[in-house]
Structures are given as structure tokens and as C-alpha cells.
Amino acid sequence: MKDLLRLKRLSVAVLLFLSLGLPATANAGGVVYHIDDSSRATQALRNITNHRKAYPDLPITVIALAHGVGFLVDGAKDQRGNSYSAMVETLVMADVRFIACGNTMNALGLSSEELSLGVETVPSGVAEIGRLQLEKDYAYIKP
């Protein structure tokens, strides 16, 4: 009788544990930053720099679309005349991925050769954000 009660308790404990799911590990997923307004790019880049310093091994992807693609164009400058390219390329060297939306680039008449060094493109920025969240367990951040 005691063994049957002990087995029931163990079964309940296992079921509770499984129903709660396993905790995320430091290597699971990553984060995706969504930038759709270049006027906020400087602050976003600062956030991303701080994020990279705090978690050097965490995958970080930045996806720019709509009005947010402009800061990824090589030679683009912020309101104070500082080059975005220098900040972007420094983060690329720190393994931060930057992706520009192909739909936006087509609408603006931009080619991938006009982007800062290391910036990638995808056909649809918003679709890539969704894919990273659903398939890769990325957390979404919109600074």
C-alpha cells in the first residue's frame, strides 16, 4: 500500500514537472531587435551594445524594415553627424547580425551593395522576425 502511494506521488510530481516545461538554458534562442524608424537607431545601437556586453554569447539579430532601413546604408549619419556604419560594423564584428528587409529596399530602390559592411538581406523583414520567434525561440525587442 505504501509503495502504491509513493508511486502515485512520484507520478504526480513527474506530471507537474512536465506540464511546467523545461526552463530555458543560456544557449537556447536569442533576441531579435526590430527597428522600423532610423531616428531611434542610435539609442537602439546603444541598447544592443550593452546587451552584447552583458551576454557575449547570446545570439542577437537586428532586423530593419520600413523607415528603419536608412541607418544601415553605408555612409548614413545620425543627427549629430556620427556614422552609423562605424557602430554597425563594430557590432557585426561582435557577432551581432544585421538584416535589412528586401521589400523595403526594393521600395526605396536600394541594392545590397549600398549597405554597411556585414549587413545581410532577407526577402521580408517582418516574416524573418516571425520565423526567428517561432522556429528559433527568439525574444522580441522593439526599442
Legacy VTK file of the C-alpha trace (Angstrom):
# vtk DataFile Version 3.0
C-alpha trace
ASCII
DATASET POLYDATA
POINTS 143 float
0.000 0.000 0.000
2.828 2.393 0.888
4.581 1.575 -2.385
1.398 2.346 -4.336
1.021 5.700 -2.566
4.687 6.505 -3.157
4.285 5.613 -6.859
1.222 7.896 -7.126
3.093 10.807 -5.560
6.050 10.286 -7.862
3.743 10.134 -10.888
2.024 13.362 -9.878
5.387 15.081 -9.359
6.620 13.961 -12.785
3.400 15.126 -14.467
3.607 18.516 -12.755
7.223 18.919 -13.807
6.436 18.035 -17.412
3.401 20.316 -17.542
5.510 23.289 -16.437
8.004 22.783 -19.253
11.729 22.863 -19.040
13.461 26.107 -18.142
15.303 27.950 -20.902
19.035 27.496 -20.946
21.615 30.170 -21.623
22.204 28.671 -25.083
18.553 28.493 -26.166
17.116 31.037 -28.575
18.368 34.565 -28.813
16.929 38.034 -29.260
15.684 39.908 -32.283
15.641 43.701 -32.299
13.006 45.241 -34.584
13.923 48.691 -35.903
11.401 50.484 -38.112
12.472 54.075 -37.508
16.062 55.225 -38.134
15.557 58.204 -35.805
15.689 55.673 -32.943
18.705 53.797 -34.298
21.350 55.479 -32.116
19.560 54.519 -28.894
18.878 51.039 -30.248
22.559 50.566 -31.102
23.496 51.613 -27.569
21.000 49.089 -26.165
22.401 46.379 -28.425
25.982 47.240 -27.418
25.038 46.965 -23.734
23.142 43.735 -24.411
26.183 42.243 -26.145
28.451 43.252 -23.218
26.080 41.655 -20.708
25.609 38.452 -22.718
28.572 37.967 -25.058
27.434 34.535 -26.296
23.743 35.270 -26.812
22.656 35.338 -30.472
21.483 38.860 -31.319
19.841 39.747 -34.624
18.753 43.237 -35.665
16.104 43.481 -38.361
15.462 46.825 -40.005
12.422 47.479 -42.130
10.311 50.387 -43.372
11.760 53.703 -42.150
14.377 51.787 -40.162
16.488 50.660 -43.128
18.096 54.077 -43.668
20.633 53.766 -40.862
22.063 50.619 -42.478
23.004 52.433 -45.696
26.769 52.862 -45.886
27.696 56.443 -45.026
24.423 57.239 -43.189
24.869 59.567 -40.209
22.870 60.323 -37.107
21.598 63.800 -36.161
24.998 64.683 -34.663
26.908 63.634 -37.768
28.183 60.347 -36.335
28.470 57.462 -38.772
26.037 54.614 -38.235
28.311 52.369 -40.305
31.073 52.509 -37.685
28.664 51.459 -34.917
27.040 48.759 -37.042
30.346 47.302 -38.224
31.685 47.210 -34.643
28.638 45.193 -33.589
28.927 42.928 -36.656
32.477 42.134 -35.514
30.957 41.239 -32.110
28.726 38.650 -33.850
25.551 40.735 -33.970
23.641 40.046 -37.178
22.092 42.993 -39.033
19.398 42.280 -41.590
17.627 44.689 -43.941
14.162 43.979 -45.332
14.265 43.224 -49.051
10.734 44.551 -49.586
11.715 47.907 -48.117
14.947 48.008 -50.085
13.061 47.356 -53.323
10.544 50.087 -52.487
13.387 52.545 -51.807
15.402 51.494 -54.842
18.339 50.320 -52.703
20.712 47.467 -53.509
22.570 45.307 -51.013
25.849 46.862 -52.199
24.718 50.178 -50.674
24.504 48.719 -47.173
27.169 48.847 -44.473
29.704 46.049 -44.437
28.268 42.847 -42.968
24.570 43.731 -43.341
22.520 40.883 -44.751
19.155 40.986 -46.520
16.042 38.818 -46.393
13.001 38.955 -48.672
10.709 40.129 -45.837
11.880 41.620 -42.547
8.625 41.055 -40.698
8.490 37.427 -41.874
12.053 36.913 -40.609
11.103 38.342 -37.204
8.224 35.868 -37.026
10.406 32.970 -38.157
13.044 33.691 -35.509
10.394 33.871 -32.792
8.539 30.731 -33.850
11.333 28.498 -35.079
14.340 29.666 -33.070
12.718 30.772 -29.776
13.988 34.356 -30.097
12.726 37.013 -27.731
11.357 40.155 -29.427
12.675 43.604 -28.533
11.468 46.853 -30.078
13.464 49.764 -28.683
LINES 1 144
143 0 1 2 3 4 5 6 7 8 9 10 11 12 13 14 15 16 17 18 19 20 21 22 23 24 25 26 27 28 29 30 31 32 33 34 35 36 37 38 39 40 41 42 43 44 45 46 47 48 49 50 51 52 53 54 55 56 57 58 59 60 61 62 63 64 65 66 67 68 69 70 71 72 73 74 75 76 77 78 79 80 81 82 83 84 85 86 87 88 89 90 91 92 93 94 95 96 97 98 99 100 101 102 103 104 105 106 107 108 109 110 111 112 113 114 115 116 117 118 119 120 121 122 123 124 125 126 127 128 129 130 131 132 133 134 135 136 137 138 139 140 141 142
